[in-house]
Amino acid sequence: MITMDDIIREGHPTLRAVAKEIPLPPSEEEIKLGAEMIQFLKNSQDPEKSKEMHLRGGVGLAAPQLDISKRIIAVHVPSIDPEKSEDELSVVMYNPKILSHSVQEAALGEGEGCLSVDREVPGYVVRPARITLTYFDEQGEKHKIRLKNYQAIVVQHEIDHLNGVMFYDHINEKNPLSIKDGVLIIE
């Protein structure tokens, strides 16, 4: 079971390396890793389990954050409306790749955080508001999906980890809270 002790922190060289694609279909070890990553995210969002296990809440996790330089991410974004589970995104993606993105940009109103960063980093992280991507599942089957707004931002954050990019690399150093016209702020 993954805990906060398994997550490497900023400054570790693996977080700045470009992760390697995995051969498909994923190995049993990689499938087990993906399942453990999703379970960690679910545990981190459960008030009782997160307190008991001393977990920080997370919606995404990339294998490089576990010091495993492979192109594997897990995302668990629960539905905002419990009556509508169709807007939940709970998936392990092997070799995810963004094919296209919107011109429209977006940023989270309260900024982004990261399980590998133990400090608050103020500033807007501006990313495309919509993306189209492909990924492979645990059977090695290819999927193509479109995501927008919060889900798109979460997936882009995790794919950045596969490319050695940290969220604060996107923040305007001189004026972190400046935002250009037309950027969608997601609260």
Biotite code that builds the C-alpha atoms (Angstrom):
import biotite.structure as struc

atoms = struc.array([
    struc.Atom([0.000, 0.000, 0.000], chain_id="A", res_id=1, res_name="MET", atom_name="CA", element="C"),
    struc.Atom([1.367, 3.400, -1.004], chain_id="A", res_id=2, res_name="ILE", atom_name="CA", element="C"),
    struc.Atom([1.825, 5.986, 1.769], chain_id="A", res_id=3, res_name="THR", atom_name="CA", element="C"),
    struc.Atom([3.221, 9.531, 1.862], chain_id="A", res_id=4, res_name="MET", atom_name="CA", element="C"),
    struc.Atom([6.633, 7.992, 2.711], chain_id="A", res_id=5, res_name="ASP", atom_name="CA", element="C"),
    struc.Atom([6.719, 6.447, -0.792], chain_id="A", res_id=6, res_name="ASP", atom_name="CA", element="C"),
    struc.Atom([6.307, 9.814, -2.529], chain_id="A", res_id=7, res_name="ILE", atom_name="CA", element="C"),
    struc.Atom([9.547, 11.578, -3.421], chain_id="A", res_id=8, res_name="ILE", atom_name="CA", element="C"),
    struc.Atom([9.756, 15.324, -2.899], chain_id="A", res_id=9, res_name="ARG", atom_name="CA", element="C"),
    struc.Atom([10.886, 18.235, -5.055], chain_id="A", res_id=10, res_name="GLU", atom_name="CA", element="C"),
    struc.Atom([14.629, 18.291, -5.574], chain_id="A", res_id=11, res_name="GLY", atom_name="CA", element="C"),
    struc.Atom([14.765, 14.536, -6.261], chain_id="A", res_id=12, res_name="HIS", atom_name="CA", element="C"),
    struc.Atom([16.302, 13.984, -9.744], chain_id="A", res_id=13, res_name="PRO", atom_name="CA", element="C"),
    struc.Atom([13.598, 11.505, -10.876], chain_id="A", res_id=14, res_name="THR", atom_name="CA", element="C"),
    struc.Atom([11.046, 14.362, -10.792], chain_id="A", res_id=15, res_name="LEU", atom_name="CA", element="C"),
    struc.Atom([13.045, 16.207, -13.474], chain_id="A", res_id=16, res_name="ARG", atom_name="CA", element="C"),
    struc.Atom([13.687, 13.197, -15.726], chain_id="A", res_id=17, res_name="ALA", atom_name="CA", element="C"),
    struc.Atom([11.613, 12.243, -18.767], chain_id="A", res_id=18, res_name="VAL", atom_name="CA", element="C"),
    struc.Atom([9.930, 8.931, -17.940], chain_id="A", res_id=19, res_name="ALA", atom_name="CA", element="C"),
    struc.Atom([10.208, 5.961, -20.290], chain_id="A", res_id=20, res_name="LYS", atom_name="CA", element="C"),
    struc.Atom([7.281, 4.507, -22.219], chain_id="A", res_id=21, res_name="GLU", atom_name="CA", element="C"),
    struc.Atom([6.275, 1.064, -21.045], chain_id="A", res_id=22, res_name="ILE", atom_name="CA", element="C"),
    struc.Atom([6.002, -1.943, -23.364], chain_id="A", res_id=23, res_name="PRO", atom_name="CA", element="C"),
    struc.Atom([2.400, -2.956, -23.971], chain_id="A", res_id=24, res_name="LEU", atom_name="CA", element="C"),
    struc.Atom([0.434, -4.632, -22.626], chain_id="A", res_id=25, res_name="PRO", atom_name="CA", element="C"),
    struc.Atom([1.598, -3.531, -19.162], chain_id="A", res_id=26, res_name="PRO", atom_name="CA", element="C"),
    struc.Atom([3.356, -6.142, -17.044], chain_id="A", res_id=27, res_name="SER", atom_name="CA", element="C"),
    struc.Atom([1.674, -7.622, -13.958], chain_id="A", res_id=28, res_name="GLU", atom_name="CA", element="C"),
    struc.Atom([3.969, -5.449, -11.846], chain_id="A", res_id=29, res_name="GLU", atom_name="CA", element="C"),
    struc.Atom([2.859, -2.294, -13.731], chain_id="A", res_id=30, res_name="GLU", atom_name="CA", element="C"),
    struc.Atom([-0.823, -3.253, -13.446], chain_id="A", res_id=31, res_name="ILE", atom_name="CA", element="C"),
    struc.Atom([-0.374, -3.796, -9.687], chain_id="A", res_id=32, res_name="LYS", atom_name="CA", element="C"),
    struc.Atom([1.380, -0.415, -9.431], chain_id="A", res_id=33, res_name="LEU", atom_name="CA", element="C"),
    struc.Atom([-1.509, 1.306, -11.246], chain_id="A", res_id=34, res_name="GLY", atom_name="CA", element="C"),
    struc.Atom([-4.055, -0.316, -8.918], chain_id="A", res_id=35, res_name="ALA", atom_name="CA", element="C"),
    struc.Atom([-2.051, 0.775, -5.864], chain_id="A", res_id=36, res_name="GLU", atom_name="CA", element="C"),
    struc.Atom([-1.816, 4.330, -7.215], chain_id="A", res_id=37, res_name="MET", atom_name="CA", element="C"),
    struc.Atom([-5.614, 4.558, -7.653], chain_id="A", res_id=38, res_name="ILE", atom_name="CA", element="C"),
    struc.Atom([-6.137, 3.051, -4.183], chain_id="A", res_id=39, res_name="GLN", atom_name="CA", element="C"),
    struc.Atom([-3.788, 5.655, -2.681], chain_id="A", res_id=40, res_name="PHE", atom_name="CA", element="C"),
    struc.Atom([-5.839, 8.462, -4.277], chain_id="A", res_id=41, res_name="LEU", atom_name="CA", element="C"),
    struc.Atom([-9.122, 6.976, -3.016], chain_id="A", res_id=42, res_name="LYS", atom_name="CA", element="C"),
    struc.Atom([-7.655, 6.535, 0.481], chain_id="A", res_id=43, res_name="ASN", atom_name="CA", element="C"),
    struc.Atom([-6.312, 10.110, 0.431], chain_id="A", res_id=44, res_name="SER", atom_name="CA", element="C"),
    struc.Atom([-9.820, 11.416, -0.314], chain_id="A", res_id=45, res_name="GLN", atom_name="CA", element="C"),
    struc.Atom([-11.488, 9.346, 2.408], chain_id="A", res_id=46, res_name="ASP", atom_name="CA", element="C"),
    struc.Atom([-11.573, 11.509, 5.587], chain_id="A", res_id=47, res_name="PRO", atom_name="CA", element="C"),
    struc.Atom([-11.135, 8.558, 7.970], chain_id="A", res_id=48, res_name="GLU", atom_name="CA", element="C"),
    struc.Atom([-8.499, 6.641, 6.001], chain_id="A", res_id=49, res_name="LYS", atom_name="CA", element="C"),
    struc.Atom([-6.477, 9.760, 5.182], chain_id="A", res_id=50, res_name="SER", atom_name="CA", element="C"),
    struc.Atom([-6.354, 10.729, 8.863], chain_id="A", res_id=51, res_name="LYS", atom_name="CA", element="C"),
    struc.Atom([-5.541, 7.200, 10.001], chain_id="A", res_id=52, res_name="GLU", atom_name="CA", element="C"),
    struc.Atom([-2.806, 6.792, 7.349], chain_id="A", res_id=53, res_name="MET", atom_name="CA", element="C"),
    struc.Atom([-1.537, 10.426, 7.506], chain_id="A", res_id=54, res_name="HIS", atom_name="CA", element="C"),
    struc.Atom([-2.208, 11.039, 3.802], chain_id="A", res_id=55, res_name="LEU", atom_name="CA", element="C"),
    struc.Atom([-2.482, 14.367, 2.033], chain_id="A", res_id=56, res_name="ARG", atom_name="CA", element="C"),
    struc.Atom([-5.467, 14.523, -0.293], chain_id="A", res_id=57, res_name="GLY", atom_name="CA", element="C"),
    struc.Atom([-4.705, 14.006, -3.956], chain_id="A", res_id=58, res_name="GLY", atom_name="CA", element="C"),
    struc.Atom([-6.563, 13.633, -7.254], chain_id="A", res_id=59, res_name="VAL", atom_name="CA", element="C"),
    struc.Atom([-3.616, 12.479, -9.348], chain_id="A", res_id=60, res_name="GLY", atom_name="CA", element="C"),
    struc.Atom([-0.371, 10.570, -9.002], chain_id="A", res_id=61, res_name="LEU", atom_name="CA", element="C"),
    struc.Atom([2.383, 9.811, -11.511], chain_id="A", res_id=62, res_name="ALA", atom_name="CA", element="C"),
    struc.Atom([4.821, 6.889, -11.282], chain_id="A", res_id=63, res_name="ALA", atom_name="CA", element="C"),
    struc.Atom([7.861, 9.252, -11.228], chain_id="A", res_id=64, res_name="PRO", atom_name="CA", element="C"),
    struc.Atom([6.535, 10.615, -7.904], chain_id="A", res_id=65, res_name="GLN", atom_name="CA", element="C"),
    struc.Atom([7.155, 7.111, -6.538], chain_id="A", res_id=66, res_name="LEU", atom_name="CA", element="C"),
    struc.Atom([10.706, 7.174, -7.971], chain_id="A", res_id=67, res_name="ASP", atom_name="CA", element="C"),
    struc.Atom([9.597, 4.922, -10.848], chain_id="A", res_id=68, res_name="ILE", atom_name="CA", element="C"),
    struc.Atom([10.510, 6.571, -14.145], chain_id="A", res_id=69, res_name="SER", atom_name="CA", element="C"),
    struc.Atom([7.706, 5.041, -16.230], chain_id="A", res_id=70, res_name="LYS", atom_name="CA", element="C"),
    struc.Atom([4.860, 6.700, -18.160], chain_id="A", res_id=71, res_name="ARG", atom_name="CA", element="C"),
    struc.Atom([2.044, 5.677, -15.818], chain_id="A", res_id=72, res_name="ILE", atom_name="CA", element="C"),
    struc.Atom([-0.454, 8.032, -14.182], chain_id="A", res_id=73, res_name="ILE", atom_name="CA", element="C"),
    struc.Atom([-3.503, 7.519, -11.994], chain_id="A", res_id=74, res_name="ALA", atom_name="CA", element="C"),
    struc.Atom([-6.324, 10.044, -11.701], chain_id="A", res_id=75, res_name="VAL", atom_name="CA", element="C"),
    struc.Atom([-9.285, 9.908, -9.332], chain_id="A", res_id=76, res_name="HIS", atom_name="CA", element="C"),
    struc.Atom([-11.583, 12.919, -9.678], chain_id="A", res_id=77, res_name="VAL", atom_name="CA", element="C"),
    struc.Atom([-14.897, 12.105, -7.980], chain_id="A", res_id=78, res_name="PRO", atom_name="CA", element="C"),
    struc.Atom([-18.171, 13.387, -9.347], chain_id="A", res_id=79, res_name="SER", atom_name="CA", element="C"),
    struc.Atom([-19.220, 16.781, -7.993], chain_id="A", res_id=80, res_name="ILE", atom_name="CA", element="C"),
    struc.Atom([-22.816, 15.567, -7.937], chain_id="A", res_id=81, res_name="ASP", atom_name="CA", element="C"),
    struc.Atom([-23.224, 12.157, -6.235], chain_id="A", res_id=82, res_name="PRO", atom_name="CA", element="C"),
    struc.Atom([-26.308, 11.574, -8.429], chain_id="A", res_id=83, res_name="GLU", atom_name="CA", element="C"),
    struc.Atom([-24.191, 11.791, -11.599], chain_id="A", res_id=84, res_name="LYS", atom_name="CA", element="C"),
    struc.Atom([-21.315, 9.338, -11.562], chain_id="A", res_id=85, res_name="SER", atom_name="CA", element="C"),
    struc.Atom([-20.728, 9.848, -15.292], chain_id="A", res_id=86, res_name="GLU", atom_name="CA", element="C"),
    struc.Atom([-18.620, 12.944, -14.624], chain_id="A", res_id=87, res_name="ASP", atom_name="CA", element="C"),
    struc.Atom([-16.261, 10.968, -12.374], chain_id="A", res_id=88, res_name="GLU", atom_name="CA", element="C"),
    struc.Atom([-12.817, 10.266, -13.782], chain_id="A", res_id=89, res_name="LEU", atom_name="CA", element="C"),
    struc.Atom([-11.093, 7.327, -12.112], chain_id="A", res_id=90, res_name="SER", atom_name="CA", element="C"),
    struc.Atom([-8.474, 5.763, -14.363], chain_id="A", res_id=91, res_name="VAL", atom_name="CA", element="C"),
    struc.Atom([-4.944, 4.459, -14.671], chain_id="A", res_id=92, res_name="VAL", atom_name="CA", element="C"),
    struc.Atom([-3.321, 5.587, -17.909], chain_id="A", res_id=93, res_name="MET", atom_name="CA", element="C"),
    struc.Atom([-0.319, 3.850, -19.423], chain_id="A", res_id=94, res_name="TYR", atom_name="CA", element="C"),
    struc.Atom([1.716, 5.881, -21.950], chain_id="A", res_id=95, res_name="ASN", atom_name="CA", element="C"),
    struc.Atom([-0.759, 8.801, -22.036], chain_id="A", res_id=96, res_name="PRO", atom_name="CA", element="C"),
    struc.Atom([-0.199, 11.285, -24.834], chain_id="A", res_id=97, res_name="LYS", atom_name="CA", element="C"),
    struc.Atom([-1.906, 14.619, -25.501], chain_id="A", res_id=98, res_name="ILE", atom_name="CA", element="C"),
    struc.Atom([-2.877, 14.799, -29.173], chain_id="A", res_id=99, res_name="LEU", atom_name="CA", element="C"),
    struc.Atom([-4.406, 18.270, -29.224], chain_id="A", res_id=100, res_name="SER", atom_name="CA", element="C"),
    struc.Atom([-5.526, 21.072, -26.957], chain_id="A", res_id=101, res_name="HIS", atom_name="CA", element="C"),
    struc.Atom([-7.738, 24.117, -27.039], chain_id="A", res_id=102, res_name="SER", atom_name="CA", element="C"),
    struc.Atom([-6.588, 27.679, -27.588], chain_id="A", res_id=103, res_name="VAL", atom_name="CA", element="C"),
    struc.Atom([-8.802, 28.586, -24.597], chain_id="A", res_id=104, res_name="GLN", atom_name="CA", element="C"),
    struc.Atom([-6.722, 28.511, -21.431], chain_id="A", res_id=105, res_name="GLU", atom_name="CA", element="C"),
    struc.Atom([-7.747, 27.847, -17.845], chain_id="A", res_id=106, res_name="ALA", atom_name="CA", element="C"),
    struc.Atom([-6.305, 27.931, -14.336], chain_id="A", res_id=107, res_name="ALA", atom_name="CA", element="C"),
    struc.Atom([-7.513, 26.817, -10.937], chain_id="A", res_id=108, res_name="LEU", atom_name="CA", element="C"),
    struc.Atom([-8.615, 29.801, -8.846], chain_id="A", res_id=109, res_name="GLY", atom_name="CA", element="C"),
    struc.Atom([-6.779, 28.555, -5.766], chain_id="A", res_id=110, res_name="GLU", atom_name="CA", element="C"),
    struc.Atom([-3.706, 27.434, -7.698], chain_id="A", res_id=111, res_name="GLY", atom_name="CA", element="C"),
    struc.Atom([-2.324, 23.914, -7.945], chain_id="A", res_id=112, res_name="GLU", atom_name="CA", element="C"),
    struc.Atom([-0.695, 21.749, -5.336], chain_id="A", res_id=113, res_name="GLY", atom_name="CA", element="C"),
    struc.Atom([1.345, 18.585, -5.569], chain_id="A", res_id=114, res_name="CYS", atom_name="CA", element="C"),
    struc.Atom([1.984, 15.593, -3.324], chain_id="A", res_id=115, res_name="LEU", atom_name="CA", element="C"),
    struc.Atom([5.713, 15.999, -4.105], chain_id="A", res_id=116, res_name="SER", atom_name="CA", element="C"),
    struc.Atom([5.754, 19.652, -2.998], chain_id="A", res_id=117, res_name="VAL", atom_name="CA", element="C"),
    struc.Atom([5.499, 20.276, 0.755], chain_id="A", res_id=118, res_name="ASP", atom_name="CA", element="C"),
    struc.Atom([5.070, 24.037, 0.476], chain_id="A", res_id=119, res_name="ARG", atom_name="CA", element="C"),
    struc.Atom([2.444, 26.351, -0.867], chain_id="A", res_id=120, res_name="GLU", atom_name="CA", element="C"),
    struc.Atom([3.354, 27.909, -4.193], chain_id="A", res_id=121, res_name="VAL", atom_name="CA", element="C"),
    struc.Atom([1.060, 30.856, -4.938], chain_id="A", res_id=122, res_name="PRO", atom_name="CA", element="C"),
    struc.Atom([0.257, 31.700, -8.527], chain_id="A", res_id=123, res_name="GLY", atom_name="CA", element="C"),
    struc.Atom([-1.873, 30.780, -11.492], chain_id="A", res_id=124, res_name="TYR", atom_name="CA", element="C"),
    struc.Atom([-0.872, 27.680, -13.435], chain_id="A", res_id=125, res_name="VAL", atom_name="CA", element="C"),
    struc.Atom([-2.269, 28.404, -16.887], chain_id="A", res_id=126, res_name="VAL", atom_name="CA", element="C"),
    struc.Atom([-2.978, 25.363, -19.065], chain_id="A", res_id=127, res_name="ARG", atom_name="CA", element="C"),
    struc.Atom([-5.212, 24.536, -22.054], chain_id="A", res_id=128, res_name="PRO", atom_name="CA", element="C"),
    struc.Atom([-8.861, 24.277, -20.930], chain_id="A", res_id=129, res_name="ALA", atom_name="CA", element="C"),
    struc.Atom([-9.572, 21.231, -23.125], chain_id="A", res_id=130, res_name="ARG", atom_name="CA", element="C"),
    struc.Atom([-7.397, 18.355, -24.286], chain_id="A", res_id=131, res_name="ILE", atom_name="CA", element="C"),
    struc.Atom([-7.738, 15.251, -26.425], chain_id="A", res_id=132, res_name="THR", atom_name="CA", element="C"),
    struc.Atom([-5.475, 12.396, -25.434], chain_id="A", res_id=133, res_name="LEU", atom_name="CA", element="C"),
    struc.Atom([-4.779, 8.738, -25.960], chain_id="A", res_id=134, res_name="THR", atom_name="CA", element="C"),
    struc.Atom([-3.693, 6.203, -23.376], chain_id="A", res_id=135, res_name="TYR", atom_name="CA", element="C"),
    struc.Atom([-3.576, 2.449, -22.902], chain_id="A", res_id=136, res_name="PHE", atom_name="CA", element="C"),
    struc.Atom([-5.407, 0.519, -20.175], chain_id="A", res_id=137, res_name="ASP", atom_name="CA", element="C"),
    struc.Atom([-4.193, -2.494, -18.176], chain_id="A", res_id=138, res_name="GLU", atom_name="CA", element="C"),
    struc.Atom([-5.169, -4.838, -21.032], chain_id="A", res_id=139, res_name="GLN", atom_name="CA", element="C"),
    struc.Atom([-3.063, -2.809, -23.469], chain_id="A", res_id=140, res_name="GLY", atom_name="CA", element="C"),
    struc.Atom([-6.144, -1.455, -25.256], chain_id="A", res_id=141, res_name="GLU", atom_name="CA", element="C"),
    struc.Atom([-5.925, 2.065, -26.660], chain_id="A", res_id=142, res_name="LYS", atom_name="CA", element="C"),
    struc.Atom([-8.436, 4.752, -25.626], chain_id="A", res_id=143, res_name="HIS", atom_name="CA", element="C"),
    struc.Atom([-8.990, 8.257, -26.950], chain_id="A", res_id=144, res_name="LYS", atom_name="CA", element="C"),
    struc.Atom([-10.806, 10.743, -24.707], chain_id="A", res_id=145, res_name="ILE", atom_name="CA", element="C"),
    struc.Atom([-11.571, 14.435, -24.494], chain_id="A", res_id=146, res_name="ARG", atom_name="CA", element="C"),
    struc.Atom([-11.370, 16.225, -21.165], chain_id="A", res_id=147, res_name="LEU", atom_name="CA", element="C"),
    struc.Atom([-12.168, 19.781, -20.163], chain_id="A", res_id=148, res_name="LYS", atom_name="CA", element="C"),
    struc.Atom([-11.664, 22.179, -17.273], chain_id="A", res_id=149, res_name="ASN", atom_name="CA", element="C"),
    struc.Atom([-10.742, 20.550, -13.940], chain_id="A", res_id=150, res_name="TYR", atom_name="CA", element="C"),
    struc.Atom([-10.253, 17.020, -15.297], chain_id="A", res_id=151, res_name="GLN", atom_name="CA", element="C"),
    struc.Atom([-8.087, 18.343, -18.145], chain_id="A", res_id=152, res_name="ALA", atom_name="CA", element="C"),
    struc.Atom([-5.949, 20.314, -15.689], chain_id="A", res_id=153, res_name="ILE", atom_name="CA", element="C"),
    struc.Atom([-5.446, 17.285, -13.410], chain_id="A", res_id=154, res_name="VAL", atom_name="CA", element="C"),
    struc.Atom([-4.377, 15.048, -16.302], chain_id="A", res_id=155, res_name="VAL", atom_name="CA", element="C"),
    struc.Atom([-2.024, 17.710, -17.699], chain_id="A", res_id=156, res_name="GLN", atom_name="CA", element="C"),
    struc.Atom([-0.431, 18.101, -14.251], chain_id="A", res_id=157, res_name="HIS", atom_name="CA", element="C"),
    struc.Atom([0.240, 14.351, -14.110], chain_id="A", res_id=158, res_name="GLU", atom_name="CA", element="C"),
    struc.Atom([1.512, 14.135, -17.703], chain_id="A", res_id=159, res_name="ILE", atom_name="CA", element="C"),
    struc.Atom([3.886, 17.010, -16.850], chain_id="A", res_id=160, res_name="ASP", atom_name="CA", element="C"),
    struc.Atom([5.411, 14.709, -14.197], chain_id="A", res_id=161, res_name="HIS", atom_name="CA", element="C"),
    struc.Atom([6.169, 12.188, -16.952], chain_id="A", res_id=162, res_name="LEU", atom_name="CA", element="C"),
    struc.Atom([8.101, 14.907, -18.776], chain_id="A", res_id=163, res_name="ASN", atom_name="CA", element="C"),
    struc.Atom([10.087, 16.205, -15.800], chain_id="A", res_id=164, res_name="GLY", atom_name="CA", element="C"),
    struc.Atom([7.955, 19.345, -15.453], chain_id="A", res_id=165, res_name="VAL", atom_name="CA", element="C"),
    struc.Atom([6.679, 20.657, -12.111], chain_id="A", res_id=166, res_name="MET", atom_name="CA", element="C"),
    struc.Atom([3.449, 22.694, -11.877], chain_id="A", res_id=167, res_name="PHE", atom_name="CA", element="C"),
    struc.Atom([5.257, 25.814, -10.668], chain_id="A", res_id=168, res_name="TYR", atom_name="CA", element="C"),
    struc.Atom([7.315, 25.867, -13.889], chain_id="A", res_id=169, res_name="ASP", atom_name="CA", element="C"),
    struc.Atom([4.115, 27.271, -15.486], chain_id="A", res_id=170, res_name="HIS", atom_name="CA", element="C"),
    struc.Atom([3.747, 30.164, -12.994], chain_id="A", res_id=171, res_name="ILE", atom_name="CA", element="C"),
    struc.Atom([4.789, 33.656, -14.085], chain_id="A", res_id=172, res_name="ASN", atom_name="CA", element="C"),
    struc.Atom([7.866, 34.273, -11.883], chain_id="A", res_id=173, res_name="GLU", atom_name="CA", element="C"),
    struc.Atom([7.672, 38.071, -12.008], chain_id="A", res_id=174, res_name="LYS", atom_name="CA", element="C"),
    struc.Atom([3.951, 38.311, -11.321], chain_id="A", res_id=175, res_name="ASN", atom_name="CA", element="C"),
    struc.Atom([2.495, 34.952, -10.149], chain_id="A", res_id=176, res_name="PRO", atom_name="CA", element="C"),
    struc.Atom([-1.028, 36.296, -9.677], chain_id="A", res_id=177, res_name="LEU", atom_name="CA", element="C"),
    struc.Atom([-1.308, 38.080, -13.020], chain_id="A", res_id=178, res_name="SER", atom_name="CA", element="C"),
    struc.Atom([-3.606, 36.548, -15.570], chain_id="A", res_id=179, res_name="ILE", atom_name="CA", element="C"),
    struc.Atom([-4.191, 37.565, -19.162], chain_id="A", res_id=180, res_name="LYS", atom_name="CA", element="C"),
    struc.Atom([-7.653, 38.310, -20.522], chain_id="A", res_id=181, res_name="ASP", atom_name="CA", element="C"),
    struc.Atom([-9.749, 35.359, -21.592], chain_id="A", res_id=182, res_name="GLY", atom_name="CA", element="C"),
    struc.Atom([-8.263, 32.769, -19.222], chain_id="A", res_id=183, res_name="VAL", atom_name="CA", element="C"),
    struc.Atom([-11.010, 30.717, -17.613], chain_id="A", res_id=184, res_name="LEU", atom_name="CA", element="C"),
    struc.Atom([-10.658, 30.630, -13.805], chain_id="A", res_id=185, res_name="ILE", atom_name="CA", element="C"),
    struc.Atom([-12.009, 27.374, -12.380], chain_id="A", res_id=186, res_name="ILE", atom_name="CA", element="C"),
    struc.Atom([-13.179, 27.638, -8.782], chain_id="A", res_id=187, res_name="GLU", atom_name="CA", element="C"),
])
